Amino acid sequence: MKHEGYNEFRTRGRFDFPIEFHHVDRNHPRFHMPYHWHIEYEIVYIVRGGLKLALNEDTVQAQTGDIIFIRDGIVHGGAPLDEETVYECIVFDLKKLLQGSQSTGARVQPILEHELLINKYIPGTTADVPGMIAMLFAAMKEAYAGYEMVVTGMLYSFLGAVLRHGLCHAPNAALRESSRRRVMQLKKTFQLIDDAYDQPLTLGDLAAAAGLTPNYFCRFFQKITHRSPIDYLNYYRIEAACIRLAQGDESITEIALATGFNDISYFIKTFRRYKGISPLKYQKTISS
């Protein structure tokens, strides 16, 4: 079994309603969000506490009531600011959800073509938007009869509010191309980690995937992720172990070996360093 991937090519929701909802608290295996990307859009709503997210080369810190908008293809990941944080996400195929409307197509197309970029960070004090997002997320959570129409309607309302209040901007072509090249290098390293985190990986392997020298790669990687490459690799392995521990059908030894740790004592020590408790205690906490 592989970790839920860095490059998330998978079906969202139903074919006729391509959207999925996640409620994330400290008991969720992805409370700390590993770096990943997907071809769909994502909206993150901070229910309580705070969340610090890296989006490509930018960093956003959001608090209760704030909204983070993540467009397709953006490498993103991060961590809650405290253990009491709760956040919710929807991941959706914007094009499929809003297809078939000629009256709004001309307005939505520049967003789909990245000619107009929705702001990554939308404060909870912004007029109209938080109420729309709250209603959208409540409909996804409750899934009552007809909730699909409410969700679709709220997405249209959200886009309308974005345009009305100027919560969008045109991209800077020069910066966009420079950032695109750097992010592509980073994506290759993340892809290697996702594909082979259960195998021995060295700093040289990670740097080679990005096509960079180890010294330059370390500076480049830390600037974006705020972690060293090996620290992030171990963090990713521990997050993968948490998912297996939550499923509860493997021993601690089996999980350690399956997530790239050949030394069980080192696995337990590393797990405790990232999670503050032993793997066994974590498993008991999740299952209780």
C-alpha positions in Angstrom: 0.0 0.0 0.0 1.4 3.4 -1.0 0.8 6.7 0.9 -2.0 8.8 -0.5 0.1 10.4 -3.2 1.9 13.6 -3.7 0.6 13.8 -7.2 -3.1 13.1 -6.6 -4.6 11.9 -9.9 -7.8 10.3 -8.7 -11.5 10.7 -9.0 -13.1 13.4 -6.8 -16.6 12.7 -5.6 -19.0 11.3 -8.2 -18.5 11.5 -12.0 -21.5 13.8 -12.2 -20.6 15.8 -9.2 -16.8 15.9 -9.0 -16.2 17.4 -5.5 -15.0 15.9 -2.2 -15.1 17.3 1.4 -12.6 16.8 4.2 -13.0 17.7 7.9 -9.5 17.8 9.4 -8.7 17.8 13.1 -5.7 16.5 15.1 -7.1 12.9 14.8 -7.0 13.1 11.0 -4.0 11.3 9.5 -3.3 14.3 7.3 -3.6 16.9 10.1 -0.1 17.9 9.1 -0.5 18.3 5.3 2.4 16.7 3.3 3.3 18.6 0.1 1.3 17.5 -2.9 -0.6 18.8 -5.9 -3.6 17.9 -8.0 -5.3 18.9 -11.2 -8.4 20.2 -9.3 -9.0 23.4 -7.4 -9.2 23.5 -3.6 -10.7 25.8 -1.0 -9.5 25.5 2.6 -11.7 27.1 5.4 -10.2 27.5 8.9 -12.9 26.5 11.4 -10.7 27.1 14.5 -7.1 27.9 15.2 -4.6 28.6 12.4 -2.9 27.0 9.5 0.4 27.8 7.8 0.5 26.7 4.1 3.2 26.9 1.5 1.8 27.4 -2.0 4.6 27.0 -4.6 7.0 29.7 -3.4 4.6 31.7 -1.3 3.5 31.2 2.3 0.0 31.9 3.7 -0.9 32.0 7.4 -4.6 31.8 8.0 -6.7 32.1 11.2 -10.2 31.2 12.2 -12.7 32.2 9.5 -10.1 32.8 6.8 -10.1 31.1 3.4 -7.3 29.8 1.3 -7.9 29.3 -2.4 -5.6 26.8 -4.2 -5.7 26.6 -8.0 -4.9 23.6 -10.0 -1.3 22.5 -10.2 -0.1 24.4 -7.2 2.3 22.4 -4.9 1.0 22.9 -1.4 1.5 21.6 2.1 1.9 22.9 5.6 1.0 22.5 9.3 -1.6 23.7 11.8 -0.4 26.4 14.2 -1.6 24.4 17.3 -3.2 21.0 18.2 -6.6 22.5 18.6 -6.8 23.7 15.0 -9.7 22.4 12.8 -9.9 23.1 9.1 -12.1 21.9 6.2 -11.3 21.4 2.6 -13.2 20.9 -0.7 -11.3 19.6 -3.7 -13.3 20.0 -6.9 -13.2 20.0 -10.7 -14.3 23.6 -11.4 -14.7 23.1 -15.2 -16.9 20.1 -14.9 -19.0 21.5 -12.0 -19.8 24.8 -13.9 -19.9 23.5 -17.5 -22.9 24.1 -19.7 -23.7 27.7 -18.6 -23.2 30.0 -21.6 -24.1 33.1 -19.6 -21.2 32.7 -17.2 -18.7 30.9 -19.4 -17.0 34.0 -20.6 -16.5 35.1 -17.0 -15.2 31.7 -15.8 -12.9 31.0 -18.7 -10.1 33.5 -17.8 -9.9 31.8 -14.4 -9.7 28.3 -15.9 -7.0 29.5 -18.4 -5.0 31.2 -15.5 -5.4 34.6 -17.2 -7.0 35.7 -14.0 -5.8 34.4 -10.7 -8.0 34.2 -7.6 -6.2 35.5 -4.5 -4.7 32.7 -2.5 -5.7 34.3 0.9 -9.1 35.7 1.5 -9.6 37.1 5.0 -12.6 36.1 7.0 -13.7 39.7 7.2 -14.2 39.9 3.4 -17.8 40.9 2.5 -20.1 38.1 1.4 -17.5 35.4 0.9 -17.2 33.7 4.3 -21.0 33.2 4.5 -21.1 31.7 1.1 -18.2 29.3 1.9 -19.8 28.4 5.2 -23.0 27.5 3.4 -21.2 25.5 0.8 -19.2 23.5 3.3 -22.3 22.9 5.5 -24.1 21.5 2.4 -21.2 19.2 1.6 -21.0 18.0 5.2 -24.7 17.3 5.6 -25.4 16.0 2.1 -29.1 16.6 2.4 -31.5 16.1 -0.5 -30.6 18.7 -3.2 -27.3 19.7 -1.6 -25.6 19.4 -5.0 -27.6 22.4 -6.2 -26.7 24.4 -3.2 -23.0 23.6 -3.6 -23.1 24.5 -7.3 -25.0 27.7 -6.6 -22.5 28.7 -3.8 -19.6 28.1 -6.2 -21.1 30.5 -8.7 -21.8 33.0 -5.9 -18.2 32.7 -4.7 -16.8 33.4 -8.2 -19.2 36.3 -8.6 -18.1 37.8 -5.2 -14.4 37.3 -6.3 -15.0 39.4 -9.4 -17.2 41.9 -7.7 -14.8 42.6 -4.8 -11.6 42.4 -7.0 -10.3 39.3 -5.1 -8.2 38.3 -8.2 -5.3 39.6 -10.3 -3.6 39.2 -13.6 -0.4 37.1 -13.4 3.1 38.6 -13.9 4.3 36.8 -17.0 8.1 37.0 -16.2 7.6 35.9 -12.5 5.2 33.2 -13.6 7.7 31.6 -16.0 10.6 31.7 -13.5 8.4 30.3 -10.7 7.1 27.6 -13.1 10.6 26.3 -13.8 11.5 26.2 -10.1 8.2 24.5 -9.1 8.7 21.9 -11.9 12.1 21.0 -10.3 10.5 20.7 -6.9 7.7 18.5 -8.3 10.2 16.0 -9.6 11.7 15.7 -6.1 8.3 15.3 -4.4 7.4 12.7 -7.0 10.5 10.7 -6.2 9.7 10.8 -2.5 6.1 9.7 -3.1 7.2 6.9 -5.4 10.2 5.6 -3.3 9.9 6.8 0.3 9.9 3.2 1.3 13.3 2.7 -0.3 16.7 4.1 0.8 17.0 7.7 -0.5 20.0 10.0 -0.1 20.4 13.7 -0.4 22.1 13.0 -3.8 19.1 11.1 -5.0 16.7 14.0 -4.1 19.0 16.6 -5.7 19.5 14.6 -8.8 15.7 14.4 -9.3 15.5 18.2 -9.4 18.6 18.4 -11.6 20.5 20.4 -9.0 23.8 20.1 -7.0 23.2 18.9 -3.4 24.4 22.3 -1.9 22.1 24.4 -4.1 19.3 22.0 -3.8 19.4 22.2 0.0 19.1 26.0 0.0 16.4 25.9 -2.7 14.3 23.2 -0.9 14.5 24.8 2.5 13.5 28.2 1.2 10.2 26.7 -0.1 9.4 24.0 2.5 11.2 25.5 5.6 12.6 22.0 6.1 15.9 20.3 5.0 15.4 17.6 2.3 16.1 14.7 4.7 14.0 16.2 7.4 11.1 16.4 5.0 11.7 12.8 3.8 11.5 11.6 7.3 8.4 13.7 8.0 6.7 12.3 4.9 7.6 8.7 6.0 6.1 9.3 9.5 2.9 10.8 7.9 2.7 7.6 5.8 3.2 5.5 8.9 0.4 7.4 10.7 -2.1 6.4 7.9 -1.1 2.7 8.3 -1.3 3.0 12.1 -4.9 4.4 11.8 -5.9 1.4 9.7 -4.7 -1.0 12.4 -4.0 -4.1 10.4 -0.2 -4.2 10.5 2.3 -4.5 13.3 4.7 -1.7 14.3 7.6 -3.6 12.7 5.7 -4.1 9.5 4.8 -0.4 9.3 8.3 0.7 10.0 9.7 -1.5 7.2 7.0 -0.4 4.8 7.8 3.3 5.3 11.5 3.2 4.8 12.9 2.5 8.2 15.1 -0.6 8.5 15.9 0.0 12.2 12.8 -0.3 14.4 14.4 1.6 17.3 15.2 4.5 14.9 11.6 4.4 13.6 10.2 4.8 17.1 12.6 7.5 18.0 11.9 9.4 14.8 8.1 9.0 15.2 8.3 10.4 18.7 10.3 13.3 17.5 7.6 14.3 15.0 4.5 13.3 16.9 5.5 13.6 20.5 4.3 10.1 21.3 5.2 6.5 20.4 3.7 4.7 17.4 1.8 2.4 19.7 0.3 5.2 21.8 -0.6 7.1 18.6 -2.4 4.0 17.3 -4.4 3.6 20.6 -5.3 7.3 20.5 -6.6 7.2 17.0 -8.6 4.0 17.6 -10.2 5.1 20.8 
